[in-house]
Amino acid sequence: MNECHNEKYIENGVVKDKGEFNDNILLKNGVVYEVLRVIDGIPLFLERHLKRMENSFKIINKTLKYTEDEIKKHINKLIEVNNTSTGNIKLIIDSYSEEKHLMIYFVKHSYPSEQEYDEGVKTILYFGERQNPNAKIINGNFREAVNQAIKANNVYEAILVDRNGFVTEGSRSNIFMVKNNEVFTSPLHDVLPGVTRSTVIDLCIDNNIKIIEDKISYKTMCSFDGLFITGTSPKILPICAVDKINFNSSSNDLILKLMKLYDKNINNYIEIRKNNF
């Protein structure tokens, strides 16, 4: 399997053919990564992604050796040589390498359908924890186990539950819950600091929507009015079921409002940066 999706990728600033890509780097310990969504040639919320990458390095007592301008330059080159202005780009850095080692390439993406946004998606509970939830570091074994559970149950996502029975996050997303016009999500120290997550929290604050970060038992999920996923690919995506518990999330007024606010925020971000990236 070659994770590099398009014909060219960038390694340490050098353009290379897809056939040269070596997936073995994905099996190494200490590989820090980010996945960015590109729309109209603009990588969304790049600044937040790089800040999170820098934080991942700090957590493992390492230093991000690349500047924002260097990474921007490589992303621009990748978009240009592939003649592709839409999709997902992955950045990976070997944190244990003594030399600077950055690979940037397009990965296969899967965006929700209009039907999934209109009706919501099915999820399951998965009782398991990330080894280090705050750092975005490749963990192939955990990812494979969760993927198998998702496939076996024919659902969109798995919602992780920790050893104490608290909901943390999705296997590749963050989770929000809505009740009485208030928005709830897990505390930051228990989850990956998702870029979309932080954007949604900012939108709530800016629009006088009460946002509460607190531990939530999986046993109380049925008491919420609706739930939604946030992530690079899904943006804000309503959940219609968790195991056998059904929700009318896709018709919840607050969730619909946040979806519109988020899409508007994306459009504004792209317009501001079209002539400056």
Helices and strands as residue ranges (DSSP letters): E 8-11, E 14-17, G 18-20, G 23-27, E 31-39, E 42-43, H 46-59, H 68-82, E 87-94, E 102-107, H 114-119, E 121-127, H 140-153, E 157-161, E 166-170, E 174-179, E 182-185, G 188-190, H 195-206, E 211-213, E 216-217, G 218-223, E 226-231, E 235-242, E 245-246, G 249-251, H 253-273
